[in-house]
């Protein structure tokens, strides 16, 4: 049972990382389609975390996705800077 549980845990983490990957690229594709750009240009312009800035270069919105699951907390949500 111990070996089986270890493999399952690894699979669960890999599955969650795949879901995060899909969500990140879905957001990038949505922005790309809205702005009429390709995904490479959106990543170059806004970064992988999709950081949106106003005309004064102040961060207005940032989409945070975890880079790894080391801390096992799923904190990906929109942060609005004030």
Long-range contacts (C-beta under 8 A, 24 or more apart in sequence): 13-69, 16-69, 16-74, 17-68, 17-69, 20-65, 20-66, 20-76, 23-65, 23-76, 24-48, 24-65, 27-63
